[in-house]
Amino acid sequence: MTRCEEFRQALGRLHDGQASPAEAEEARAHAASCAACAADAALLEAVAARLRERAGPADAAPPAGLREAVVLRLKRGDAAVIELRPFLRRAAAAAAAVLLAASTAAAWQAAHRPRVEPAREAGVTRQEILAEIVRPRMGR
C-alpha cells in the first residue's frame, strides 16, 4: 500500500479526531509533501465546512413548513416513496403457500399413519393388565 493510500484511509479518522497523535502527525507531514493528498484533505474540509454551515446549530428547529412541504410532495408523487403494498401482498401469498403446504403435509401424515389398535396382549385389554398390577399393591 502506498503512502497516499494510507493517507486517504487515515483522512476520515484524522478529520473526525479519531486518529492517534502519531497518525495525525504522520498524515500532516505527508500532506505537506504531497500536493494530491493535500488537495484531498482540503476538499474534505471544504465539504465538511459546507455541511456544518447548511446544517446550522445542532439544537435548531426544522424550518417552518417543512412537514407540510414533504407531505405535499408525497401526495403529488414527485418524492421517492417505497411502496409496501406489493411487498405485503407477496409476503401474504408466500405465508399462505407455506401454511397450505404444512397443512397438506400434516393431513397426508395423519392419513398414512399406521392405525394403533387398543392394547391387547394375548386377548387381554390394557385395563385388565393395569387392574392385575394395581390390585396387589392396593391390598385386595
Secondary structure, DSSP 8 states (H G I E B T S, - for coil): --HHHHHHHHHHHHHHT-S-HHHHHHHHHHHHH-HHHHHHHHHHHHHHHHHHHHH--TT----TTHHHHHHHHHHHT-S-----HHHHHHHHHHHHHHHHHHHHHHHHHHHHS------EETTEEHHHHHHHHHHHHHT-
